[in-house]
């Protein structure tokens, strides 16, 4: 199957323009939150009054992952059509993160209070990211084309 270039398919790319502020905000949030976890790894644990894990370097890796998303969101804020797949990847993380937490809380590996971080890391972004990705898929010619990279 031949997939034509994205620019040739997008009829009304301005439909994604309203999401630019959300994507810029996500870039800024990740630029701040990621290094905060890397350079102050016990801070969140102190805020929610739980003991930090004895494997802080793994928590710091989470901070690095958060930071890595920042340029992707920034690029998407500048050209939402060309970089919409980066937002899809971010959305996957924002869905899988809470699922992983739910499993960890359900199995007793993490206290429920740890999940407070999901509010700012994931949940507040869901409405904008879900509607953005849905519109991007529609502009691309449908989900099949979009998920194939179109």
Buried (B, 14 or more C-beta within 10 A) or exposed (E): EEBEEBEEBBEEBEBBEEBBEBBBBBBBBBBEBBBBBBEEBEEBBEEEEEEEEEEEEEBBEBBEBBBEBBBBBBBBBEEBBBBBBBBBEBBEBBBEBBEEBEEBBEEEEBEEEBBEBBEEBBBBBEEBBBBBBEBBBEBBBEEEBBEEEB
